[in-house]
Amino acid sequence: MPTTITFCGGAGSVTGANFLLKTDRAAILVDCGLQQGGELTEGINWKPFPYDPSIIDVLFVTHSHIDHIGRIPKLVRDGFRGRIISTEATRAVAGALLEDSAMLLEIVAKRTEHPILYDAHDIEAAMKLWEGVPYHTPQSLPDGLSFEFIDAGHILGSAMVKISRGGRTIVFTGDLGGSSVLLPPRDSAVGAQYVVMESVYGDRTHPYEDPNTRRDNLRRAIVETAHRGGVLLIPAFATERTQDLLFELRTIYADGGIPEVPVYLDAPLAEKLTASFLAHPQYFNDEMHARITMGENIFSFPQLHVVADTEASHALDQVRGPKVIIAGSGMAQGGRVLQHEKTVLQDPHSTLLIVGYQVAGSLGRRLIDGAKQVTIMGEKIPVHCRVEQNLGYSAHLDGPHLLEFIEEAKETVEEVFVVMGEPVSAGFLVQRMRDHLGINARAPENGNSFPIEL
Ligand SMILES: [Zn+2]
């Protein structure tokens, strides 16, 4: 039997990553993520896995975003008993993120009349199977395979998985980044024959990728908010994005020359994960590593206030005067940000600043697309505030950089499978690779299976 790669989730869509590599005597999964979108995409997450979870030997986890880990407890509930392997930084935050996801899923399950997808017991069982291993440390797997994690530059601890046998290698990129001021530069897929790669922004170019430009944009948003007396509301993912923003704000305020608008961090999960970030200084770049180990809290500054509970969170909307609020969740699919949006969206003096990817069907996406009215928790809310986007803080590579990533490995790459992007992005990137690099690339669909020589 030839080795095969099967796309079980995350092909033709950004979220729900789930890839199966099967040899004669080994079954290996890469990522097991939640599909995100309107009402969590109408029951798709509740469907059975298209393989028997009990036959899987190893599940690799590229990083801790919920669209890469959100169905792991279901996999365990459905019979998986193998090893779960990620970097230590990923493992350290996964439990808290899964607990948060279970809460959101429970609400959706009730509303859409589905059974509970998983509970605390399943999360605990998953964490017992989970090991953290460092980057750049090859280890063996069943059936003569070996693996190594290399740095994906996307969020703290994010990894690409290199799986090899007999001198041939397949690389699963997970999500790829490269513009964070906190992280080391990403590694490359040089030497691989196959690459399964993301394409979230395959058809886009990030306008403000330069750290100074994006920082200037953030600074301008704060100054304008202060002058108008409004609120600058930034929905942010709990992992990496919130910490990136806190670091940027610390730098902006330290540079001075702007009104000292108070900043409220209203995201209990993000606060918890920030502590976990600081506990893993070895995953930062050299400069940040040194600053953290010298005792500097790179995520704190005098103007920062941490919002303690929901009561304090509600009170925040009653207090007048300019302020910055960072709140979860990043795509406004739940969390405290929804309550703030009800107030902020109606206020012409305020600004909603979008700094991350917004999946099709999410509230954030509708706002970027210019919705004049949205429904939040059953209430119709007119949109009068400014809606701005600053994708300079994107944790993803844009189209030209994704192409560059493949160009680096051009000498050895025989085939590229482009996934984790909407069909237009994935298709655009495939065409680019064929036309500009002469590389055999394709955008598979979920359910597709291909033989590979490994
Ligand atoms: Zn991600």
Boltz pocket constraint, residues with backbone or C-beta under 6 A from the ligand:
constraints:
  - pocket:
      binder: B
      contacts: [[A, 63], [A, 65], [A, 154], [A, 175]]
      max_distance: 6.0
